[in-house]
């Protein structure tokens, strides 16, 4: 997102908007976080990156509740 910081958000791709949404949710360091299909619309690399962030949050003690339409992610 750094390289797009000088552009209006309305010009961001769907994946960039997802990352911005997650960044905004994480600013307050929540102990519980609800994510509604956080990887929908992301390319495979961005999906993997998003899951890395989610795993880091869980390992740090954040309680995460999320929905997904991808069966392989539901495991």
DSSP file (Angstrom, degrees, kcal/mol; ACC not computed):
  #  RESIDUE AA STRUCTURE BP1 BP2  ACC     N-H-->O    O-->H-N    N-H-->O    O-->H-N    TCO  KAPPA ALPHA  PHI   PSI    X-CA   Y-CA   Z-CA
    1    1 A X    >         0   0    0      0, 0.0     3,-1.0     0, 0.0     4,-0.4   0.000 360.0 360.0 360.0 -20.2    0.0    0.0    0.0
    2    2 A X  G >   +     0   0    0      1,-0.3     3,-1.4     2,-0.2     4,-0.2   0.906 360.0  51.8 -57.7 -44.3    2.9    2.3    0.5
    3    3 A X  G 3  S+     0   0    0      1,-0.3     3,-0.3     2,-0.1    -1,-0.3   0.707 112.2  47.4 -68.4 -18.1    3.4    2.9   -3.2
    4    4 A X  G X  S+     0   0    0     -3,-1.0     3,-2.1     1,-0.2    -1,-0.3   0.323  78.5 107.7-101.9   6.5   -0.2    3.9   -3.6
    5    5 A X  T <  S+     0   0    0     -3,-1.4    -1,-0.2    -4,-0.4    -2,-0.1   0.718  76.5  52.5 -60.3 -23.9   -0.4    6.2   -0.6
    6    6 A X  T 3  S+     0   0    0     -3,-0.3     2,-0.3    -4,-0.2    -1,-0.3   0.409  96.7  85.0 -93.8   3.3   -0.6    9.3   -2.7
    7    7 A X  S <  S-     0   0    0     -3,-2.1     2,-0.1     1,-0.1     5,-0.1  -0.737  89.6 -98.3-102.6 152.5   -3.5    8.1   -4.8
    8    8 A X    >   -     0   0    0     -2,-0.3     3,-2.0     1,-0.1     4,-0.2  -0.408  31.0-123.0 -64.2 144.3   -7.2    8.3   -3.9
    9    9 A X  G >  S+     0   0    0      1,-0.3     3,-2.2     2,-0.2    -1,-0.1   0.821 108.0  70.0 -59.2 -32.0   -8.6    5.1   -2.3
   10   10 A X  G 3  S+     0   0    0      1,-0.3    -1,-0.3     7,-0.0    -2,-0.1   0.677  95.0  55.9 -63.2 -14.3  -11.3    4.9   -5.0
   11   11 A X  G <  S+     0   0    0     -3,-2.0    -1,-0.3     2,-0.0    -2,-0.2   0.486  85.8 108.9 -92.7  -4.0   -8.5    4.1   -7.5
   12   12 A X  S <  S-     0   0    0     -3,-2.2     2,-0.0    -4,-0.2    -3,-0.0  -0.370  72.2-115.5 -72.6 150.3   -7.2    1.1   -5.4
   13   13 A X     >  -     0   0    0      1,-0.1     4,-2.2    -2,-0.1     5,-0.2  -0.273  34.0 -99.9 -72.9 169.4   -7.8   -2.5   -6.7
   14   14 A X  H  > S+     0   0    0      1,-0.2     4,-2.1     2,-0.2     5,-0.1   0.896 124.4  50.6 -59.5 -41.2  -10.0   -4.9   -4.7
   15   15 A X  H  > S+     0   0    0     26,-0.3     4,-2.2     1,-0.2    -1,-0.2   0.884 108.8  51.0 -65.0 -38.8   -7.0   -6.5   -3.1
   16   16 A X  H  > S+     0   0    0      1,-0.2     4,-2.3     2,-0.2    -1,-0.2   0.891 109.4  50.9 -66.1 -38.4   -5.5   -3.2   -2.0
   17   17 A X  H  X S+     0   0    0     -4,-2.2     4,-2.6     2,-0.2    -2,-0.2   0.890 108.2  52.6 -66.3 -38.4   -8.8   -2.2   -0.5
   18   18 A X  H  X S+     0   0    0     -4,-2.1     4,-2.3     2,-0.2    -2,-0.2   0.935 110.6  47.2 -60.6 -45.8   -8.9   -5.5    1.5
   19   19 A X  H  X S+     0   0    0     -4,-2.2     4,-2.6     1,-0.2    -2,-0.2   0.889 111.7  50.9 -64.3 -38.5   -5.4   -4.9    2.8
   20   20 A X  H  X S+     0   0    0     -4,-2.3     4,-2.5     2,-0.2    -1,-0.2   0.906 109.0  51.6 -64.9 -41.6   -6.4   -1.3    3.7
   21   21 A X  H  X S+     0   0    0     -4,-2.6     4,-2.0     2,-0.2    -2,-0.2   0.926 111.9  46.5 -59.2 -45.3   -9.5   -2.6    5.6
   22   22 A X  H  X S+     0   0    0     -4,-2.3     4,-1.7     2,-0.2    -2,-0.2   0.915 110.9  51.9 -65.0 -42.8   -7.3   -5.0    7.5
   23   23 A X  H  X S+     0   0    0     -4,-2.6     4,-0.9     1,-0.2    -1,-0.2   0.915 109.9  49.8 -59.8 -42.9   -4.8   -2.4    8.3
   24   24 A X  H >< S+     0   0    0     -4,-2.5     3,-0.5     1,-0.2     4,-0.4   0.883 110.1  50.5 -63.1 -38.5   -7.5   -0.1    9.6
   25   25 A X  H 3< S+     0   0    0     -4,-2.0     5,-0.5     1,-0.2     3,-0.4   0.800 110.0  51.0 -68.8 -28.6   -8.9   -2.9   11.8
   26   26 A X  H >< S+     0   0    0     -4,-1.7     3,-2.0     1,-0.2    -1,-0.2   0.599  83.7  87.8 -87.4 -11.4   -5.5   -3.6   13.3
   27   27 A X  T << S+     0   0    0     -4,-0.9    -1,-0.2    -3,-0.5    -2,-0.1   0.876  91.2  47.0 -55.8 -39.7   -4.6   -0.1   14.3
   28   28 A X  T 3  S-     0   0    0     -4,-0.4    -1,-0.3    -3,-0.4    -2,-0.1   0.393 107.1-126.0 -85.2   4.5   -6.3   -0.5   17.7
   29   29 A X    <   -     0   0    0     -3,-2.0    -3,-0.1     1,-0.1    -2,-0.1   0.960  35.5-153.7  48.9  62.6   -4.6   -3.9   18.4
   30   30 A X        -     0   0    0     -5,-0.5     3,-0.1     1,-0.1    -1,-0.1  -0.272  21.8-149.5 -68.4 151.2   -8.0   -5.6   19.0
   31   31 A X  S    S+     0   0    0      1,-0.3    32,-3.1    31,-0.1     2,-0.4   0.707  91.9  34.2 -87.8 -23.5   -8.2   -8.7   21.3
   32   32 A X  E    S-a   63   0A   0     30,-0.2     2,-0.4     2,-0.0    -1,-0.3  -0.999  73.1-176.7-131.0 134.0  -11.1  -10.0   19.2
   33   33 A X  E     -a   64   0A   0     30,-2.7    32,-2.4    -2,-0.4     2,-0.5  -0.995  13.7-156.5-136.6 130.5  -11.5   -9.4   15.5
   34   34 A X  E     -a   65   0A   0     -2,-0.4     2,-0.5    30,-0.2    32,-0.2  -0.921  14.0-173.5-104.0 125.6  -14.3  -10.4   13.1
   35   35 A X  E     -a   66   0A   0     30,-2.7    32,-1.8    -2,-0.5     2,-0.8  -0.983  13.4-152.7-123.3 124.8  -13.3  -10.7    9.4
   36   36 A X  E    S-a   67   0A   0     -2,-0.5    32,-0.1     1,-0.2     4,-0.1  -0.844  77.1 -35.7 -99.8 104.2  -15.9  -11.3    6.7
   37   37 A X  S >  S-     0   0    0     30,-1.1     3,-1.2    -2,-0.8    -1,-0.2   0.939  72.8-176.8  48.8  61.9  -14.3  -13.2    3.8
   38   38 A X  T 3  S+     0   0    0     29,-0.5    -1,-0.1     1,-0.2   -16,-0.1   0.682  76.6  44.6 -65.2 -17.8  -10.9  -11.5    4.2
   39   39 A X  T >  S+     0   0    0      2,-0.1     3,-1.9     3,-0.0    -1,-0.2   0.440  78.7 124.2-107.5   0.8   -9.4  -13.2    1.1
   40   40 A X  T <  S+     0   0    0     -3,-1.2     3,-0.1     1,-0.3   -22,-0.1  -0.412  81.9  13.0 -63.0 130.2  -12.2  -12.9   -1.3
   41   41 A X  T 3  S+     0   0    0      1,-0.3   -26,-0.3    -2,-0.1    -1,-0.3   0.439  97.7 126.7  86.0  -0.2  -11.1  -11.2   -4.5
   42   42 A X    <   -     0   0    0     -3,-1.9    -1,-0.3   -28,-0.1     2,-0.1  -0.624  62.4-116.1 -90.5 150.1   -7.4  -11.5   -3.7
   43   43 A X     >  -     0   0    0     -2,-0.2     4,-2.6    -3,-0.1     5,-0.2  -0.375  40.3 -97.1 -73.3 163.6   -4.8  -13.0   -6.1
   44   44 A X  H  > S+     0   0    0      1,-0.2     4,-2.2     2,-0.2     5,-0.2   0.862 124.1  49.7 -54.4 -41.0   -3.1  -16.2   -4.8
   45   45 A X  H  > S+     0   0    0      1,-0.2     4,-2.3     2,-0.2    -1,-0.2   0.929 112.8  46.4 -64.2 -45.2    0.0  -14.4   -3.5
   46   46 A X  H  > S+     0   0    0      2,-0.2     4,-2.6     1,-0.2    -2,-0.2   0.863 109.8  54.9 -66.6 -35.4   -2.1  -11.8   -1.6
   47   47 A X  H  X S+     0   0    0     -4,-2.6     4,-2.2     2,-0.2    -1,-0.2   0.934 109.4  47.1 -61.3 -45.2   -4.3  -14.6   -0.2
   48   48 A X  H  X S+     0   0    0     -4,-2.2     4,-1.9    -5,-0.2    -2,-0.2   0.908 112.4  49.8 -62.8 -41.9   -1.2  -16.3    1.2
   49   49 A X  H  X S+     0   0    0     -4,-2.3     4,-2.0     2,-0.2    -1,-0.2   0.907 109.2  52.0 -62.5 -42.1    0.1  -13.1    2.6
   50   50 A X  H  X S+     0   0    0     -4,-2.6     4,-2.4     1,-0.2    -2,-0.2   0.907 109.1  50.0 -62.3 -41.8   -3.3  -12.4    4.3
   51   51 A X  H  X S+     0   0    0     -4,-2.2     4,-2.6     2,-0.2    -1,-0.2   0.840 106.8  55.5 -67.4 -32.2   -3.2  -15.9    5.9
   52   52 A X  H  X S+     0   0    0     -4,-1.9     4,-2.2     2,-0.2    -1,-0.2   0.930 109.9  46.1 -61.9 -44.3    0.3  -15.2    7.2
   53   53 A X  H  X S+     0   0    0     -4,-2.0     4,-2.2     2,-0.2    -2,-0.2   0.917 112.2  50.8 -63.9 -43.7   -1.0  -12.0    8.9
   54   54 A X  H  X S+     0   0    0     -4,-2.4     4,-2.3     1,-0.2    -2,-0.2   0.920 110.7  48.6 -61.6 -44.4   -4.0  -13.9   10.3
   55   55 A X  H  X S+     0   0    0     -4,-2.6     4,-2.8     1,-0.2    -1,-0.2   0.904 109.8  52.4 -62.6 -41.4   -1.8  -16.7   11.7
   56   56 A X  H  X S+     0   0    0     -4,-2.2     4,-1.5     1,-0.2    -1,-0.2   0.908 109.5  49.8 -60.4 -41.6    0.6  -14.1   13.3
   57   57 A X  H  <>S+     0   0    0     -4,-2.2     5,-2.5     2,-0.2     4,-0.3   0.923 111.9  46.9 -64.2 -44.3   -2.4  -12.4   14.9
   58   58 A X  H ><5S+     0   0    0     -4,-2.3     3,-1.6     1,-0.2    -2,-0.2   0.920 111.2  51.7 -63.6 -43.6   -3.7  -15.8   16.3
   59   59 A X  H 3<5S+     0   0    0     -4,-2.8    -1,-0.2     1,-0.3    -2,-0.2   0.790 106.4  55.5 -63.1 -27.2   -0.2  -16.7   17.5
   60   60 A X  T 3<5S-     0   0    0     -4,-1.5    -1,-0.3    -5,-0.2    -2,-0.2   0.473 128.8 -97.0 -84.9  -2.2    0.0  -13.3   19.3
   61   61 A X  T < 5S+     0   0    0     -3,-1.6     2,-0.3     1,-0.3    -3,-0.2   0.487  73.5 145.0 104.9   2.8   -3.3  -14.1   21.2
   62   62 A X      < -     0   0    0     -5,-2.5     2,-0.6    -6,-0.2    -1,-0.3  -0.585  46.9-132.7 -75.4 133.3   -5.9  -12.3   19.1
   63   63 A X  E     -a   32   0A   0    -32,-3.1   -30,-2.7    -2,-0.3     2,-0.5  -0.778  28.2-166.2 -84.6 124.6   -9.3  -14.2   18.9
   64   64 A X  E     -a   33   0A   0     -2,-0.6     2,-0.5   -32,-0.2   -30,-0.2  -0.955  16.6-177.1-120.6 128.5  -10.3  -14.3   15.3
   65   65 A X  E     +a   34   0A   0    -32,-2.4   -30,-2.7    -2,-0.5     2,-0.3  -0.991  22.1 164.4-118.3 126.4  -13.8  -15.2   13.9
   66   66 A X  E     -a   35   0A   0     -2,-0.5     2,-0.3   -32,-0.2   -30,-0.2  -0.966  30.5-141.1-143.6 159.3  -14.0  -15.2   10.1
   67   67 A X  E     +a   36   0A   0    -32,-1.8   -30,-1.1    -2,-0.3   -29,-0.5  -0.851  22.5 178.9-112.5 153.9  -16.1  -16.4    7.3
   68   68 A X        -     0   0    0     -2,-0.3    -2,-0.0   -31,-0.2     6,-0.0  -0.992  31.4-154.7-152.2 150.3  -14.8  -17.8    4.0
   69   69 A X  S    S+     0   0    0     -2,-0.3     2,-0.7     1,-0.0    -1,-0.1   0.417  76.8  91.6-101.1  -1.1  -16.2  -19.1    0.8
   70   70 A X    >>  -     0   0    0      1,-0.2     3,-1.2     2,-0.0     4,-1.0  -0.852  63.2-157.6 -98.8 114.5  -13.1  -21.2    0.1
   71   71 A X  H >> S+     0   0    0     -2,-0.7     3,-0.6     1,-0.3     4,-0.6   0.848  91.9  59.6 -60.3 -35.6  -13.4  -24.7    1.5
   72   72 A X  H 34 S+     0   0    0      1,-0.2     3,-0.3     2,-0.2    -1,-0.3   0.762 105.7  49.9 -66.1 -22.6   -9.6  -25.2    1.7
   73   73 A X  H <4 S+     0   0    0     -3,-1.2    -1,-0.2     1,-0.2    -2,-0.2   0.715  96.3  70.6 -83.9 -21.5   -9.4  -22.1    4.0
   74   74 A X  H <<        0   0    0     -4,-1.0    -1,-0.2    -3,-0.6    -2,-0.2   0.684 360.0 360.0 -71.7 -17.1  -12.1  -23.5    6.3
   75   75 A X     <        0   0    0     -4,-0.6    -1,-0.3    -3,-0.3    -2,-0.1   0.497 360.0 360.0 -72.8 360.0   -9.8  -26.2    7.6
